[in-house]
């Protein structure tokens, strides 16, 4: 087992990893930008190194400085968290050259699953159902239009190297295809320095259901059930639940077995997520694999009792999984709300600033993950998510009541947040009944505007 781990991240996920390491008796090194010198993760770690200016490219994305900090402090491994360098194969290869363990899968696996076109081909070869679409990458609008006509409109145009909702556009007709393609391609080039695209059939308002995978380097692969991540705005998740209320035990077993098949086809190890779209006919399709820990991993931990961060670390150290599929039991229901420093009344504009009053809810089955503290100033340079509020109870109805209570007790003052928006969302009649899909937020906002 590692003696010391460097956390190549910030915010609540860095705090989460530091706490897991502390419980395992592992010392931690935090990195920070000049804007994050007073951040909670920088204060909680055993050691902290400032590696550059506020801009991510000069700090949290600066591979050379991160590796230098790792070597200088004698850390044997790097945990990347999510975002930043967590799915960057170049960084993983640089770690290997420096004899530093990357807590995640290999560079080859990241390449295979990070390239959406390659991932689709891998899944198709393994017999995993995928959304009808291109087998090869698409580089220009003219070629894309020909393919789109064959698939049939509407189609989804996606960045092959994409993620987080960037480089994605829906083309409903031939007339709007070219502009949609060019816009998505431009966004992909700006976000990922890669304008490679692919096209697939657009499935209107499906459920977004993802299965949590845990695999070791000895060929053992299990799944830890599913999460319903259908509540999204512009492909960014806002509320996640485990398990998915719309899935029967028979369908859960089938999807879980398919998720394991997908992970094995990729030769995967570490914690990862197989993402599916589930349509109204209960047909499901692979859309992508996330080769990292997810923002919403706590809901899976709450219903299984398995600490995913600790398991990631153990797998990276070469240990075998401590669990078999038979050991995994889903108990109760968990819900996570992402609280962002943003203004829903102003098109969700980010609202950084100083926290003047802060109170986190507590009680049995309530979990708060955050890097906020009273007097902390949220910098304007990074993601706007500031609190993850997670609840767990015996069933969905009770979990919703608990979330309602927890949201009502949570206080974050000094900045504008989406707290009230989240409260309204979970009290919507459709949400209460579980009648949700990826188009739910859009309909909810239209209804709010009409009222």
Buried (B, 14 or more C-beta within 10 A) or exposed (E): EBEBBBBBBBBBBBBBBBBBBBEBEBBBBBBBBBBBEEBBBBBBBBBBBBBBBBBBEBBBBBBEBBBBBBEEBEBBBBBBBBBBBBBBBEBBBBBEEEEBBBBBBBBEBBBBBBBBBBBBBBBBEBEBBBBBBBEEBBEEBEBBBEBBEEBEBBBBBBBBBBBBBBBBBBBEEEEBBBEBBBBBBEBBBEBBEBBBBBBBBBBEBBBBBBBBBBBBBEEBBBBBBBBBBBBBBEBBBBBBBBBBBBBEEEBBEBBBEBBBBBBBBBBBBBBBBBBBBBBEEBEBBBBBBBBBBBBBBBBBBBBBEBBBBBBBBBBBBEBEBEBEBEEBEBEBBBBBBBBBBBBBEEEBEBBBBEBEEBEBBEEEBBBBBBBBEEEBBBBEBBBBBBBBBBBBBEEBEBBBEBBBBBBEBBEBEBBBBBBEBBBBBBEBEBBEEBEBBBEBBEBBBEEEEEE
